[in-house]
Amino acid sequence: MTEDHYRPLTAAAAAEQAPAPWRVVDGALVARYRTGTMVRGLEFATAIVAAAEAANHHPDIDFRYSTVALVLTTHAIGQLSAADVSLAVAIAQIADAQDVGWH
């Protein structure tokens, strides 16, 4: 990863740059998506894992029957970074492509 990839961001900057439904809570980007079924949730989570592997940046994923909740923060620097916003954008695009809604 480049230095810019882990460029620290303030909570305000991350909130401004992250797409809906992402928001900053307790120093992390969080989002909750509504998949409706476990199968759709697993498909969504699997696509997120592929994007995370490609980015070498990994969210915390809470996979439930009809929802997938995510938390992003950059543990390597102990705060939010450009990598978090970048992965949030990728996840929002996956949700759009899979027609996954959010809370």
C-alpha positions in Angstrom: 0.0 0.0 0.0 1.1 3.5 -0.6 1.5 6.0 2.1 -1.4 8.0 0.7 -3.6 4.9 1.1 -3.2 5.1 4.8 -3.3 8.9 4.9 -5.0 9.7 8.2 -8.4 11.4 8.0 -10.4 13.3 10.6 -13.8 12.0 11.5 -15.3 15.0 9.7 -13.3 14.4 6.5 -14.2 10.7 6.5 -17.9 11.5 7.0 -17.8 14.0 4.2 -16.1 11.7 1.7 -17.9 8.4 2.5 -21.1 7.6 0.6 -24.5 6.8 2.1 -25.2 4.9 4.2 -21.7 5.2 5.8 -21.3 7.4 8.9 -18.7 7.9 11.5 -19.4 6.5 15.0 -16.8 6.3 17.7 -13.9 7.0 15.3 -14.9 4.3 12.7 -16.9 4.2 9.5 -20.0 2.1 10.0 -22.9 1.0 7.8 -25.8 -1.5 8.0 -27.1 -3.1 4.8 -30.5 -4.8 4.5 -30.1 -8.0 2.4 -33.5 -9.6 3.2 -32.3 -13.2 3.2 -29.3 -15.1 4.4 -28.4 -16.2 0.9 -28.3 -12.6 -0.4 -26.4 -11.6 2.7 -23.8 -14.3 2.1 -23.4 -13.2 -1.6 -23.0 -9.6 -0.5 -20.5 -10.5 2.2 -18.5 -12.7 -0.2 -18.3 -9.8 -2.7 -17.1 -7.5 0.1 -14.4 -10.0 1.1 -13.2 -10.1 -2.5 -13.0 -6.3 -2.6 -11.3 -6.2 0.8 -8.7 -8.8 -0.3 -8.0 -6.8 -3.5 -7.5 -3.6 -1.4 -5.6 -5.4 1.3 -7.9 -3.6 3.8 -10.5 -5.5 5.7 -13.7 -4.5 7.5 -15.3 -6.1 10.5 -18.4 -7.9 9.2 -21.4 -8.8 11.3 -23.4 -11.2 9.1 -27.0 -11.9 10.2 -30.1 -13.5 8.6 -31.2 -10.4 6.8 -28.5 -7.8 7.5 -24.8 -7.2 7.1 -23.3 -4.6 9.4 -19.7 -3.3 8.7 -17.1 -1.3 10.6 -14.0 0.2 8.9 -11.0 1.7 10.6 -7.3 1.5 9.9 -5.8 -0.4 12.8 -2.2 0.1 11.4 -2.5 3.9 12.2 -5.1 3.7 15.0 -7.6 5.9 13.2 -9.6 6.5 10.0 -7.7 6.7 6.8 -8.2 7.1 3.0 -8.3 3.3 2.8 -11.4 3.2 4.9 -13.2 5.7 2.7 -12.0 3.9 -0.5 -13.4 0.5 0.8 -16.6 2.2 1.9 -17.1 3.5 -1.7 -16.3 0.0 -3.1 -18.8 -1.6 -0.7 -21.5 1.0 -1.6 -20.9 0.1 -5.3 -21.3 -3.6 -4.6 -24.5 -2.9 -2.7 -25.8 -0.9 -5.7 -24.8 -3.6 -8.2 -26.5 -6.3 -6.0 -29.6 -4.1 -5.3 -28.9 -4.3 -1.6 -30.7 -1.6 0.5 -29.5 0.0 3.8 -30.9 1.1 7.1 
